Amino acid sequence: MISNNINEILNEQINKEFHSGYLYLSMYAKMKEIGLSGIAAWLKNHAKEEVEHGLKIFDYLIDCNSFVTLKQIKMPEFEYEGVISVFQNIYEHEQCITRAIMNVAKIAEDECDRTTLNFIDWFIEEQIEEEEIVKNIIKRLEIFGEDKVALFLIDRELGDSVKN
């Protein structure tokens, strides 16, 4: 069984992952509303991944004979100020999640909980990948701006990435 401290922080992380799903679904709805269905599909897929991350932690706690405490999920706060702002919000959010995951790793290391440390390594790698993907999208949006042709191409590309 894992410590109460590790249990508590992993339960908090479940909530953060589910909240991420809510946030990306709210962004999905806005992108769908304005007609960027490829970006919307990418966001919906990303929301599903975040929920899966929460469930992975959920299952880990169960497998460790620990307990799960599902907390209220905070309403996502998101204001649409353009497509670039959407991805900047995603990037900032992913950085917060990365810091939270790194905190779990630090606590597991401090408590010599090698099982949790090994488990959380997958999330660290995942966060590095997620931040890099979003950072690259932002770079391209900053280069091309919100030009209609550029948005059309990025929308199509992100939509195609979900289908493949």
Secondary structure, DSSP 8 states (H G I E B T S, - for coil): ---HHHHHHHHHHHHHHHHHHHHHHHHHHHHHHHT-HHHHHHHHHHHHHHHHHHHHHHHHHHHTT---------------S-HHHHHHHHHHHHHHHHHHHHHHHHHHHHTT-HHHHHHHHHHHHHHHHHHHHHHHHHHHHHHHTT-HHHHHHHHHHHHHHHH-
